[in-house]
């Protein structure tokens, strides 16, 4: 049985369950930063038995983690994360690792187009993680013939050489990857699904992610503020298709935050998570009159790879091409290389029309 040890402290998961988080979603208490860090340290070390771990994960899901707890989890994950920063400062795209099952993955094409326009981009994922175990960045990159099982240092080199880089979770966060089987036994998402998207192996200063509703975006921004290891000073999040970092057609809410834009605490640390700017992107305003079904595919990895090549080489001028250009525009805007989405969209289209995006794909395959 897990117990108090000199290595960890006074809060094994069984005690946290009985004294803090395990009394139900209405009466449970929140953990302190120290308690949350100790809990995740024990989990990453494989200490709790399966029953206790499952109960703890479910209790956290019921009560909903605070930004302080999530920030502590991010800090604990960082202890085991091997980072490698490229010389450039890319936009970090932390899409949900459990992938997509109905629509094309547009982030590779969008990242290549943004890179060709002058905004470096990195992505990261695991290999069909729980709960959905669907196709993610790795699988479509494999279909494109791109090396994916890279060391973090190789991923940084890829980013500098191509402008687009991929980091593979088993190689930069092996203790999180080692939880795969135990996470799969849960059958539902846990807080690990949230914090792994915030790993930031490239030490990027800008994070781009997705959310289902605006309060979640605020919670992620506050989490990054609470995480002592997170140096992110700009966040752009939007309502993504299937929870991924692909803008959905129609009306899409975008949340934007930059360090120094609001109030600070006594130490000078920005705590303005609720001072988030939000605006709406109407895809029809850009002449993009299509719905999510138009971006559907049968084989997500293979079809997404084919669509990526056809879009970046200029062979395709349809809903997929429009969606890629818009997603690239948001990356360019996130990287502050365009003052507006409109300006980012113009830069994206020029990157495709000039052949620069096709050159970026060729460089990615040659790396």
N, C-alpha and C positions, 0 to 999 in steps of 0.2 A: 504493500500500500504506500502511496505517496505520503510523505510527511515533511515536517520542518527540517531543513538541513542547512549546514553552513554555506553550501553552494548557492542555494536559492533564497531562503528567507523563511518567513513565518506563514506564508499563504499557499499551501497546496490547494489544488483545485477543489478537493472535497470540502475544505474549510470555506473557500470562497462560495461554494454552492450553499452551504448551510447558513453562513453568516452574512452573505452579501447579495449574490445575484440569483439565488435559486428559489426564491419564494413566490415567483409568479410575475407576470408582466406588469401588474399594477403596483405591487408592494415591494418589488426588488429594489435594492439600492445600487447606485453606481459605484464602480471601483475607483480607487485613487490611481494616479499614474503609476505609483510603485507597485500596487497590486496587479494592475494590468500587465506591466512589464514582466513581473515575476511569472504570471500565469502563462504568457506566451513563450517565455524562456523555457519553462517546463515542457510546454507542448512541442516546441521545436527540438528539444532534446529527446523527445519520445518517452518522457517519464510517465504520464497518466495512462491508466488502463483504458481500453476502448469504451467501456460503459461510462466512466467518469468524464472522459473527453467529450463523448457525444452529448451527455447531459449539460456540460458546460457550454458547448457550442450552441445548443438549443436554448439554454437560458439567456445567453447573450442575444440570440435572435429575437426572443420574446420581448425582452426589456428594451432592446435597441441600444447600441453602443453610443456613448457620448463622443464628441470630437477628442476629448482628453484621452479616453480609453483607446480610440482608434489611433491617435497620435503616438501613444505608448507602444501599440502593436507595431506601427511603422518603425519606431526607433529600435525595437527589439529585432525586427526583421533585418534592419540595417547592420546589426552586429555580425550577421552571417552573409551579407551581400557583398559580392566582389564587384566594385564599380570600376569603370574605365571611361574617363571623360575624353571625348574627341577634342581636337583643338578648336573646332567651331563650337558654337553653343546652340544645339538643335532644339526643336520643339519635341517634347516627349509625349508620345501618343500611347496612353495606357488603356487599350481597349479591354473589355471583359475577356478573360482568358478562356472561358468555356465556349466561345465561338458563336458562329451563326449557322442556321439550318435552312433558311428560306431565301435569303437575298444575297447578292454578290458582296464580297468583301472589297470595298473601294479604297481602303486606306493605303495600299501599296501604290496603286496608280496615282492617288492624290498626293502621296508623299514624294513620289518621283517627279510629278509635275511641280510641286512646291520647291523641291530641290533644284530643278532646272530653272526656276524663277529666282533662285537665290536664297531660299529659306531651307536650311538643313532640317531633316526630320528623322527621328528614331522611333521604332516600335519595339515591343517586346511581348513575348507570350511563352506559354508552356506547350505541352503536347497533349491536346484533348483532355483538359482538366475537368474535374467535377464542377457542376452537376450535369451539364448538358453534354459534355464531351463531343462537341461539334467542331467544325473546321475553324481554325484561327489563322493568324498571320503565318505561322510556321508552315502550315499545310499548303497554302496557296503559293508561298515562296518556293517550297519544294517542287510544286508543279511547274513553276517558271524556270526551274533549273538553277536556282540560287542557293548558295551554301547557307545553311541555317544553324548547324550545330557548332557555333563558333565560340571561342573564348571571349570574354569581355574585351580584352585588348584587341582581338581581331575585329570585333564589332565596332570598336572605336575607329580603327583604321578604315573599315568599310564606310563609316559615316563621313570621314574626312575625304576619302577618295571619290565617293559617289555623291555625297550630299544626302544620302538615305542609308540608314543602318538598322540592323535587326539584332536584338539581344535575346538569347535563349535562356529561359528560366532555369533549367537544370544546371546550367553552367555558371550563372551569376547568383542564384539563390537556391542552392542545393537542399537546404533544410526545409524550405517551403515545398519544394518539389517532392521531398520524401514523405510529405503528408498525404500524397495523392490517394493511396488506398484507403486511409482512414477517413478522408473527406468523402470519398465515394460511398462509403458505408452509410453516411448520414442521409443521403437522398435529397437534401435541401442545401441551399447555399449557406455558408457561414461567413463570419467576418473576414476569413482568409481571402474570399473572393473579392472583397473590397480592397484590402490593404495590398494585395499582390499587384494590383494595377498602379499603385503608388510607389513601386519599388525604385524607379528612376535610376537604372544602372548607368546611364550616361551622365549623371549629375547635371541634367539640363535645368535651366532656370525657368522654363515655361512648361506647364502641363496642359495638355488638351485631353479631355475625356468626355464621357457621356452620362446622362442621367435620365430618370423617368419623370421626375417632377422637380421643381425649383428648390424646395427645401433640402432635397438630397444634395444638390449642387452646393448649397451653402454649407452643409455638413462636411462635404469633402474639402472645401476651401478652409474651413475652420480646423479640420484634421491636419492639413498641411501646415497651418499656422502653429498648431499644438505640437507637431513633431519636431523635436529638437534637432534631428538629423536632416530635415528637409530644408533645402536652400531655395525652394521654388518661390519666385516673387511675382509670377504672373500665371493666372489660370483662366482658361476658356473652356467652358463645358456647354454641351447642347444635347437636345433630345435626339438620341441616335436610334437608328433602325436595329431592332432586336437587342437593344442595350449596348450596341457597338459604337465605335467612333465614326459612323457614317451618318451624315445628316439625313433625316427622313424627308420625303417630299411633302409639300403642303406648307403648313404653318409650323415653324420650329422655334422654340424659345432658346435663346442663347444667354448664358450667364458669364459675366466677365469680372475679373478682380485683378488688381495690381497692387503690389506692396507699396505702402505709403499713401494709399488713396483714402485712408480713414483714420480712425482713432488708434492710439497706442496705449499699452499698459505702462506701469511705472518704470519698467526697465527699457522702454522704448520699442518693445516688440509689437508689431502690428497685430491688432486683435479685431480687425474690422470685417469679420466674416459675414456679418449681416448687412454690410454696406456694399453689397454686390450689385453691379449694374446689370440689368437684363433688358434684352430687346428681342424682337421677333424677326425672323427671316421668312419671308413669303417667297417660296420658290417660283411661284407664278410671276412675281415681279421681275424675274430675270428671264422670262420667256420659257420657263421650264414647267410646262403644263402636263404633268404625268403623276401617277400615284405609285405607291410602294410596290404594287403588283408588277409594274413595268420593270422593276429591278430584280424580279425573282429569277432564280436559277434552279437547275435540277441537281447538279453536282457542284456544291459550293466551291471547293478548292479548284477543281479543274476548270469550271466555267469562269470563275473569277480570274484565274491566270490568263485564260484566253482573252477575256474582255479587257484586262489590264494592258496586254500587248496591243490589242487593236485600238484602244483609246490613245495610249501615249504615242503610238506611231501615226496617228491621224487617220487611221483606216475606218474609224467609226464616228458617226455624227448623229447620235440618237440620245435616248434618255440616259444611258450609261455614261456617255461622253459629257453630257451636261452635269450629271451628278458628280462625276470625278472633278470637273472644273470647279464646281461650287465647294466641294470638300477641300480641294487644294487651296481655294481662296481663303477659307477659314484658317487653314494652317499658316498661310502667308500673313494673314491678319494677326493671328496669335503670336507669330514671331515678330510682330511690329515692323514688318517690311512693306506693309500697305496701310494706309490710313483708314480704309473702309473695306467692306466686303466687295463693293463694286470695283475698287482699285485692285484688290486681290484677284478678282475674277478676270479682269483684263490681263493681268500678269500671267495668270494660269493659261489662258487661251493663247497668249503669245508664246509661252514655253512649249506648247504643243505644236502650234503652227510653224515655229522656227526649226523644229526638229530637235530642240534641246532635251525635251522629255524622252524622246526615243534614244538619244545618246546616253541619258542617265540609266535607262533600262539596260542598254548594252554594257555599260560599265558595271552595273550591279551583277549581271550574269558573268562577267569576266573576272570579278573579284575572286 
